Amino acid sequence: MSSLRLRTIAIVAAAAASTLVPGAASAGVVVAASGPSAGSFPVGRKIGDSERIVLRAGDSLTVLDGKGTRVLRGAGTFSLDQQAGPSKRGTFAVLTERRSASRMRTGAVRGDDTAPLHSPNLWYVDVDRPGKICLAGTERVRLWRKATEGDVSYVISAAEGGASHTVTFADGEMLAPWNTRLLPVAADTTYRLAGDDGVVVSEMSFVVLDSIAEEPEALAEQLIDNGCTTQLELLSTAMAIDEG
């Protein structure tokens, strides 16, 4: 093979490698932003490991990557590869676990002693948080409540009418099963939760994900793309890194 042909192959290979660097370096996704620079950091924007993040006074930027969630505050210049703190991969594994049908009496995510309780699993349906919810599947849908005192029942029905069924939380329990045989869970259908008095306390709809991303930042992108903001907030909160 001629030296000219070898040089040509080397140049082409180098060019191809350089085009792969930006994608490989993309390691974080913006999950929240506020302040003067918020317009430059829309939710869902990808940020590379070594990318310079320039913030102004009053800026707050929340970024989730493979290690966890960090909040950067301006003024200042930052990069994700310079941020310290323990990895929250273990938390991610527990949060995204597809649990069995068994009920649980305890367990929740709390940022600190004064923060509100949050669901311990990303796929539980929080009865207090209406809106769009992403599901890993429709076979074992579980409703979750943060209070455990007393028996509480909800009547679930489709907003357009039809079948309904009653879900009951027993005293001391946080989980109750949605009987999908009596009322199947369908995508793009609005469901209403009403109390014993018939008053609607929450409305929600579902997106059934075809596949579940195995990396935190990729899963955050899935939640963003499908409008599942409640779960995005939960994922971000649970994976918050304490940097001291």
C-alpha positions, 0 to 999 in steps of 0.5 A, a space after each residue: 500500500 502506498 504511503 499516500 494511501 496510508 496517509 489518506 486513511 489516517 486522515 479519514 480515521 482521525 476526522 471520524 474520531 473527532 466527530 465522535 468526541 462530542 457525543 462521547 463527552 455528553 454526560 449530563 442533562 439539564 433538569 431545571 434552570 432559573 436566573 438570568 441565563 435560564 434561557 441558555 439552559 433549557 430543560 433537556 439540554 445535554 452538557 458534556 463532561 468538560 464543557 464550560 458552564 458560565 453562569 451569572 449572578 442569580 443563576 441556578 442550574 440543576 444538571 443530572 449525569 451518571 453520578 447524580 444531580 448537582 445544583 450549580 449557582 452563579 456567578 462562576 464557571 463550572 464543568 461537570 468533571 470538576 464537581 465532587 461528591 459521592 456517586 448516587 448510582 446505588 440510589 438510581 438502581 433502587 429507585 428504578 427497580 421494577 418491584 413485586 406486587 407486594 405492598 410496603 409499609 415503610 420507605 420514602 425519599 426525603 432530602 432532609 429532615 424538613 423536606 417532604 416525603 417522596 415515593 421510593 420508586 419511580 414507577 409508583 403512581 403518587 395519588 397526590 401528584 396529578 399529570 402525565 406519568 411514565 410507566 415501565 409496564 401496565 401489569 403491576 401498577 401501584 398507587 402510593 401515598 405518603 401518609 399511612 394513617 387510616 384506611 383510605 379508598 379512591 374510586 378510579 375511572 376514565 374521565 370519559 366514563 365507563 368502568 371504574 374500581 375502588 382502590 383501598 389503602 389499609 391502615 399503615 400501608 403506603 401501597 395499593 394495587 390498581 386492578 388492571 383486570 377491572 380497569 385496564 391502564 391505557 395510554 393517552 387516557 385521562 383517569 380520575 381519582 375520587 374520594 369516598 365523597 365523590 370529589 375528584 382529588 386527582 387526574 392523571 394520564 399514562 405513557 407506557 415506555 417501550 424500553 427503559 434507559 439504563 443510565 440516569 441521564 438517558 432516563 431523564 431525557 425519556 421523562 422529559 420527552 414524554 412530559 413526565 415532569 413529576 417523575 423527573 423531579 423525583 429522579 432529580 431529588 433522589 439523586 441529589 449529591 451532597 457536596 458538603 
